[in-house]
Amino acid sequence: MSNEILGLVLLGGLLTGIFLGFPIAFTLIVLSIVFGLIGFGDTVFYLMVFQTIGLMKEETLAAVPLFIFMGHVMEQAGLMERLFRSFRLILAPLKGSLYLGVLLTATIFATATGIIGASVTVMGMMAAPAMMRAGYDPKLSAGTIAAGGTLGILIPPSVMLVVMGPIVGVSIIKLFAAAFLPGLILAALYISYTLVRSHLNPALGPPLPRDEWATSYGQVLWEFLTGIVPLAVVIFAALGSILFGLATPTEAAAMGAAGAVVLMIAYGRFSLDKIRDACMNTLETSSLVLFLAVASNIYGAVFTRLGTSSMLANWLIGLDLAPTALLVVLMMIIFVLGWPLEWPAIIFIFLPIFLPVVESMQVNLLWFSTLVAVNLQTAFLSPPVAMAAYYLKAVAPKWELAWIYRGMVDFMLLQLVGLLIVFFFPQVALWLPELLFG
């Protein structure tokens, strides 16, 4: 058996292991060692060491735990709950106000954390009970929470974008700028959809009871100034300093984490227990992401050394498809891979395979990276493997999983609309980087 065919068997072994329920990171490492030994002997161990050291020397990865810590501190400080409470009070008279409050909160909080699980879980814990009490449609409610929570994977500072930049060979700062407008467009699509449906059928999202409205304009102003503005200032300071070239992503992440701690103190929520919990959650999440990144990197190196990646790339190029058609094929492959695989596995294993194909088409890599990011977010909302559904089901057990899936399908279709917008109008992704960096 040639090494190229051995690599295909390696790929089949990975997919089989994942569908059987084995942990992805350990599956990647074990398969890499076994097939590496078969393909090119004990060189696989040297390859593992060099790949691990090379990845860990990537300075921009230091931003990953800092951004994660920033999000967990805000979660421990109850800033997301305070933000949602402010929007709920301000928007109470509107039809579909809770949908709007959830999506606005999720959009703002997405700029503070790039972790889907935390956003969907916290949003579900605080918004689901309020939606049930107000008589909101469970399907639309579940879809709104799940879709809002997944914005964290796309809207900067996304951990996924921090990891993707060095792999694709594009600037993380430019990638942040490229993903910003598509993220806002998706949030606008979600908001428009929920408000239109609530207006056409008020039973789906009635206004909140009169006793939950603000008692005066002064109360509305106070909620805005104390519940929304401080968090927005910290986020703008962190994200704005990156986009305007005032700080590197790692420096901005450190500043954002410090700002989150300051807000925690200002709101009277600071305690050593909360800081310890935030640190432990950060350690757990960062370890998961980075260990999976290392395992994926090792797997990708073995896969490439076996020659299978070159074989697949040459096969795709040899299809003699038009560049647009070939790009559609790549997007479909990534979408399907997003069902069983975590995003680090797709970025570290499959993007290096696709890059020669993309470069042969002379496609703008910044635009392609943005397409991949939007595509992977779409996969998180695609039943039956959509992880956001399971996060939400865990904190809202009264909602049937079938209801959650049904609600997510509508937003998945909106995601596809957003993906098509970025696909057919590349300037949606390229306008802001060109404006800021030329």
Disulfide bonds with the S-S distance in Angstrom:
none
